Amino acid sequence: MSYKNNTKQRNKSIQGLRSFKDTLPTSVKRIIKKKGHIFSETLNNWKYIVGSDFFKICYPKSFKNSNKFAVSTLLIMVKRGHEVEIEYSKNQIIDKMNGYFGYRVVEKLKLLSFEDTQTSFKKTTVKNKGATNNKYIVKLVNIKNNKIKKSLIELSELFKQK
């Protein structure tokens, strides 16, 4: 890869194969450097950081980096009923996070609870044997062009088979 000074522009251009990092716009690079890396690493290694017990009952939702007015905060979603366990172990989670990254990444944890109602997804049965609803059947009947009407009816029959 060779660098070429472009005489018409101020920027240097890179000839040859470029890495993905070099092709990203500078604004995207800044965002990734600021918080994208920390949050993605936290998501990938959450089970290692908090342990398998807490991994089952909580997960990180977002990360806000520190600025002039606020400290860096990790927002954690916790199953309802387990908030007290996570609240008591906040300091341990912060210490493990900072130990994992090697520097003071997280200074504060916020908890949000959510209902964990596991719904089993069942295949819904169609009440009407035709794939189209009654209001669409009326619209199909009102179509004057026979070729279009026939093709739409065949299409609805194909949906019915699936």
GROMACS elastic network, one bead per residue, 0.5 to 0.9 nm:
[ bonds ]
;  ai    aj funct       b0    kb
    1    14     6  0.70156   500
    1    15     6  0.60441   500
    1    16     6  0.52501   500
    1    17     6  0.65168   500
    1    18     6  0.77514   500
    2    13     6  0.89036   500
    2    14     6  0.62102   500
    2    15     6  0.56776   500
    2    16     6  0.70199   500
    3    12     6  0.68691   500
    3    13     6  0.62046   500
    3    15     6  0.63012   500
    4    12     6  0.60101   500
    4    13     6  0.55929   500
    4    14     6  0.62275   500
    4    15     6  0.70273   500
    5     9     6  0.84728   500
    5    10     6  0.82802   500
    5    11     6  0.74173   500
    5    13     6  0.65613   500
    5    14     6  0.88038   500
    6     9     6  0.55864   500
    6    10     6  0.69579   500
    6    11     6  0.67324   500
    6    12     6  0.57661   500
    6    13     6  0.65301   500
    7    10     6  0.72216   500
    7    11     6  0.88068   500
    7    12     6  0.88520   500
    8    11     6  0.89653   500
    9    12     6  0.77918   500
   14    17     6  0.82183   500
   14    18     6  0.72578   500
   14    22     6  0.87799   500
   15    18     6  0.76595   500
   18    21     6  0.80707   500
   18    22     6  0.62330   500
   18    23     6  0.68787   500
   19    22     6  0.54039   500
   19    23     6  0.67668   500
   20    23     6  0.52916   500
   20    24     6  0.67146   500
   21    24     6  0.56668   500
   21    25     6  0.88375   500
   21    29     6  0.77267   500
   22    25     6  0.80409   500
   22    26     6  0.89870   500
   24    27     6  0.83064   500
   24    28     6  0.64761   500
   24    29     6  0.65114   500
   25    28     6  0.54529   500
   25    29     6  0.63996   500
   25    30     6  0.89341   500
   26    30     6  0.62895   500
   26    31     6  0.88162   500
   27    30     6  0.52217   500
   27    31     6  0.65225   500
   27    32     6  0.88583   500
   28    31     6  0.51550   500
   28    32     6  0.62541   500
   28    33     6  0.85762   500
   29    32     6  0.51792   500
   29    33     6  0.60794   500
   29    34     6  0.85715   500
   30    33     6  0.50860   500
   30    34     6  0.60763   500
   30    35     6  0.87873   500
   31    34     6  0.51619   500
   31    35     6  0.63019   500
   31    36     6  0.64384   500
   32    35     6  0.57732   500
   32    37     6  0.58842   500
   32    38     6  0.87604   500
   33    36     6  0.63741   500
   33    37     6  0.63260   500
   33    38     6  0.85390   500
   34    37     6  0.73297   500
   34    38     6  0.79772   500
   34    65     6  0.71603   500
   35    38     6  0.53895   500
   35    39     6  0.62279   500
   35    40     6  0.85212   500
   35    63     6  0.71261   500
   35    64     6  0.73162   500
   35    65     6  0.62499   500
   36    39     6  0.54235   500
   36    40     6  0.60105   500
   36    41     6  0.84484   500
   36    63     6  0.86867   500
   37    40     6  0.53013   500
   37    41     6  0.60317   500
   37    42     6  0.84536   500
   38    41     6  0.52808   500
   38    42     6  0.60864   500
   38    43     6  0.86857   500
   38    63     6  0.79705   500
   38   101     6  0.83915   500
   38   105     6  0.79677   500
   39    43     6  0.61721   500
   39    44     6  0.86294   500
   39    60     6  0.83531   500
   39    61     6  0.89648   500
   39    62     6  0.71117   500
   39    63     6  0.60300   500
   39    74     6  0.87258   500
   40    43     6  0.50914   500
   40    44     6  0.61552   500
   40    45     6  0.85952   500
   41    44     6  0.51074   500
   41    45     6  0.60691   500
   41    46     6  0.81190   500
   42    45     6  0.53255   500
   42    46     6  0.54412   500
   42    49     6  0.79242   500
   42    60     6  0.76699   500
   42    97     6  0.79972   500
   43    46     6  0.52593   500
   43    47     6  0.85111   500
   43    59     6  0.79680   500
   43    60     6  0.68015   500
   43    61     6  0.88693   500
   44    47     6  0.80202   500
   44    48     6  0.88626   500
   45    48     6  0.52879   500
   45    49     6  0.61636   500
   45    50     6  0.87915   500
   46    49     6  0.50375   500
   46    50     6  0.61065   500
   46    51     6  0.77979   500
   46    55     6  0.69689   500
   46    59     6  0.74080   500
   46    60     6  0.78812   500
   47    50     6  0.56205   500
   47    51     6  0.52107   500
   47    52     6  0.57574   500
   47    53     6  0.87307   500
   47    54     6  0.79124   500
   47    55     6  0.53338   500
   47    56     6  0.86969   500
   48    51     6  0.54755   500
   48    52     6  0.75699   500
   48    55     6  0.86288   500
   49    55     6  0.88766   500
   49    93     6  0.73062   500
   49    96     6  0.59730   500
   49    97     6  0.63423   500
   49   100     6  0.73383   500
   50    53     6  0.78092   500
   50    54     6  0.59063   500
   50    55     6  0.63798   500
   50    92     6  0.85035   500
   50    93     6  0.61642   500
   50    96     6  0.73747   500
   50    97     6  0.83881   500
   51    54     6  0.58109   500
   51    55     6  0.60185   500
   51    56     6  0.89732   500
   52    56     6  0.64747   500
   53    56     6  0.57472   500
   53    57     6  0.72369   500
   54    57     6  0.52639   500
   54    58     6  0.59711   500
   54    59     6  0.83902   500
   54    85     6  0.87815   500
   54    86     6  0.77484   500
   55    58     6  0.56335   500
   55    59     6  0.66683   500
   56    59     6  0.81625   500
   56    79     6  0.89402   500
   57    77     6  0.84372   500
   57    78     6  0.59106   500
   57    79     6  0.54693   500
   57    80     6  0.87745   500
   57    82     6  0.70942   500
   58    76     6  0.66166   500
   58    77     6  0.54257   500
   58    79     6  0.62970   500
   58    82     6  0.86532   500
   58    86     6  0.84314   500
   58   113     6  0.88948   500
   59    75     6  0.87749   500
   59    76     6  0.56546   500
   59    77     6  0.54255   500
   59    78     6  0.68587   500
   60    63     6  0.79483   500
   60    74     6  0.70160   500
   60    75     6  0.59335   500
   60    77     6  0.60818   500
   60    78     6  0.88619   500
   61    74     6  0.76870   500
   61    75     6  0.54796   500
   61    76     6  0.54567   500
   61    77     6  0.61678   500
   62    73     6  0.84158   500
   62    74     6  0.60644   500
   62    75     6  0.52157   500
   62    76     6  0.73559   500
   63    72     6  0.74507   500
   63    73     6  0.58714   500
   63    75     6  0.61731   500
   63   106     6  0.87712   500
   64    70     6  0.89200   500
   64    71     6  0.81630   500
   64    72     6  0.55181   500
   64    73     6  0.51814   500
   64    74     6  0.64393   500
   64    75     6  0.81424   500
   65    70     6  0.82537   500
   65    71     6  0.69916   500
   65    73     6  0.65895   500
   65    74     6  0.86090   500
   65   105     6  0.83659   500
   65   106     6  0.83451   500
   66    69     6  0.77302   500
   66    70     6  0.55747   500
   66    73     6  0.74642   500
   66   105     6  0.89493   500
   66   106     6  0.87991   500
   66   107     6  0.88236   500
   67    70     6  0.55357   500
   67    71     6  0.65504   500
   67    72     6  0.76735   500
   68    71     6  0.80976   500
   70    73     6  0.83217   500
   71   106     6  0.80161   500
   71   107     6  0.62706   500
   71   108     6  0.70423   500
   72   105     6  0.69714   500
   72   106     6  0.53716   500
   72   107     6  0.55557   500
   72   108     6  0.64200   500
   72   109     6  0.87124   500
   73   105     6  0.87924   500
   73   106     6  0.59105   500
   73   107     6  0.62213   500
   73   109     6  0.55889   500
   73   110     6  0.69907   500
   74   106     6  0.66347   500
   74   107     6  0.82462   500
   74   108     6  0.65203   500
   74   109     6  0.50183   500
   74   110     6  0.62677   500
   74   111     6  0.86112   500
   75   108     6  0.87611   500
   75   109     6  0.60072   500
   75   111     6  0.59763   500
   75   112     6  0.73010   500
   76   109     6  0.71286   500
   76   110     6  0.61186   500
   76   112     6  0.61360   500
   76   113     6  0.83783   500
   77   110     6  0.86360   500
   77   111     6  0.59783   500
   77   113     6  0.55997   500
   77   114     6  0.67208   500
   78    81     6  0.83656   500
   78    82     6  0.66562   500
   78    83     6  0.62361   500
   78    86     6  0.78698   500
   78   111     6  0.66113   500
   78   112     6  0.59263   500
   78   114     6  0.61676   500
   78   115     6  0.87182   500
   79    82     6  0.58266   500
   79    83     6  0.71517   500
   79   112     6  0.84842   500
   79   113     6  0.54953   500
   79   114     6  0.52136   500
   79   115     6  0.60508   500
   79   116     6  0.60406   500
   80    83     6  0.65556   500
   80   112     6  0.89705   500
   80   113     6  0.53532   500
   80   114     6  0.55774   500
   80   115     6  0.56287   500
   80   116     6  0.71203   500
   81    84     6  0.74847   500
   81    85     6  0.87597   500
   81   113     6  0.83572   500
   82    85     6  0.55181   500
   82    86     6  0.66810   500
   82    87     6  0.87507   500
   82   113     6  0.84984   500
   83    86     6  0.53108   500
   83    87     6  0.59796   500
   83    88     6  0.86938   500
   83   111     6  0.75625   500
   83   112     6  0.84021   500
   83   113     6  0.70726   500
   84    88     6  0.62019   500
   84    89     6  0.86589   500
   85    88     6  0.54161   500
   85    89     6  0.64454   500
   85    90     6  0.88053   500
   86    89     6  0.50888   500
   86    90     6  0.59905   500
   86    93     6  0.86586   500
   86   111     6  0.82715   500
   87    90     6  0.53485   500
   87    91     6  0.86148   500
   87   111     6  0.79946   500
   88    91     6  0.76606   500
   88    92     6  0.86214   500
   89    92     6  0.52298   500
   89    93     6  0.63458   500
   89    94     6  0.87438   500
   90    93     6  0.51983   500
   90    94     6  0.62097   500
   90    95     6  0.86193   500
   90   108     6  0.84873   500
   90   109     6  0.68330   500
   91    94     6  0.50692   500
   91    95     6  0.60782   500
   91    96     6  0.85574   500
   91   108     6  0.89040   500
   91   109     6  0.88192   500
   92    95     6  0.50744   500
   92    96     6  0.61050   500
   92    97     6  0.85532   500
   93    96     6  0.50946   500
   93    97     6  0.60790   500
   93    98     6  0.85663   500
   93   109     6  0.87169   500
   94    97     6  0.51239   500
   94    98     6  0.61344   500
   94    99     6  0.84118   500
   94   104     6  0.89250   500
   94   105     6  0.85464   500
   94   106     6  0.61899   500
   94   107     6  0.69255   500
   94   108     6  0.74638   500
   94   109     6  0.75844   500
   95    98     6  0.52040   500
   95    99     6  0.59154   500
   95   100     6  0.84532   500
   95   104     6  0.87656   500
   95   106     6  0.85953   500
   96   100     6  0.59643   500
   96   101     6  0.86719   500
   97   100     6  0.51064   500
   97   101     6  0.63943   500
   97   102     6  0.84352   500
   97   103     6  0.89053   500
   97   104     6  0.83756   500
   97   105     6  0.72338   500
   97   106     6  0.69919   500
   98   101     6  0.52942   500
   98   102     6  0.57704   500
   98   103     6  0.54600   500
   98   104     6  0.51462   500
   98   105     6  0.55594   500
   98   106     6  0.65373   500
   98   107     6  0.87829   500
   99   103     6  0.68044   500
   99   104     6  0.81064   500
  100   103     6  0.81703   500
  101   104     6  0.77815   500
  101   105     6  0.70859   500
  102   105     6  0.82998   500
  103   106     6  0.89707   500
  104   107     6  0.70963   500
  106   109     6  0.75662   500
  119   122     6  0.89558   500
  121   124     6  0.87772   500
  125   128     6  0.89254   500
  126   129     6  0.66982   500
  126   130     6  0.83522   500
  126   131     6  0.78115   500
  126   160     6  0.89544   500
  127   130     6  0.86744   500
  128   131     6  0.70999   500
  128   132     6  0.81591   500
  128   133     6  0.76744   500
  128   134     6  0.88955   500
  129   132     6  0.86863   500
  129   160     6  0.73015   500
  130   133     6  0.74205   500
  130   156     6  0.72789   500
  130   157     6  0.69842   500
  130   159     6  0.86755   500
  130   160     6  0.60888   500
  131   156     6  0.54140   500
  131   157     6  0.64678   500
  131   158     6  0.82845   500
  131   159     6  0.59163   500
  131   161     6  0.84890   500
  132   135     6  0.81380   500
  132   136     6  0.60033   500
  132   137     6  0.64033   500
  132   153     6  0.88004   500
  132   156     6  0.61079   500
  132   157     6  0.85590   500
  132   159     6  0.85592   500
  132   160     6  0.82691   500
  133   136     6  0.53047   500
  133   137     6  0.63024   500
  133   138     6  0.88842   500
  134   137     6  0.50012   500
  134   138     6  0.63738   500
  134   139     6  0.87245   500
  135   138     6  0.52864   500
  135   139     6  0.64626   500
  135   140     6  0.87978   500
  136   140     6  0.60778   500
  136   141     6  0.86210   500
  137   141     6  0.62405   500
  137   142     6  0.87133   500
  137   153     6  0.87814   500
  138   141     6  0.52000   500
  138   142     6  0.64108   500
  139   142     6  0.51679   500
  139   143     6  0.66746   500
  140   143     6  0.54567   500
  140   144     6  0.89729   500
  140   149     6  0.61102   500
  140   150     6  0.89459   500
  140   152     6  0.75157   500
  140   153     6  0.76379   500
  141   144     6  0.80545   500
  141   149     6  0.74194   500
  142   149     6  0.87354   500
  143   146     6  0.73994   500
  143   148     6  0.77088   500
  143   149     6  0.60464   500
  144   148     6  0.83942   500
  144   149     6  0.75482   500
  145   148     6  0.55978   500
  145   149     6  0.62175   500
  145   150     6  0.86870   500
  146   150     6  0.59476   500
  146   151     6  0.85035   500
  147   150     6  0.51869   500
  147   151     6  0.61586   500
  147   152     6  0.86357   500
  148   151     6  0.51483   500
  148   152     6  0.61330   500
  148   153     6  0.86029   500
  149   152     6  0.52687   500
  149   153     6  0.62605   500
  149   154     6  0.87163   500
  150   153     6  0.51813   500
  150   154     6  0.62453   500
  150   155     6  0.86288   500
  151   154     6  0.50689   500
  151   155     6  0.61409   500
  151   156     6  0.87116   500
  152   156     6  0.62519   500
  152   157     6  0.86569   500
  153   156     6  0.51095   500
  153   157     6  0.62926   500
  153   158     6  0.87532   500
  154   157     6  0.50123   500
  154   158     6  0.62941   500
  154   159     6  0.87779   500
  155   158     6  0.51077   500
  155   159     6  0.64568   500
  155   160     6  0.86761   500
  156   159     6  0.50770   500
  156   160     6  0.61949   500
  156   161     6  0.88354   500
  157   161     6  0.63643   500
  157   162     6  0.88900   500
  158   161     6  0.51855   500
  158   162     6  0.66253   500
  159   162     6  0.52569   500
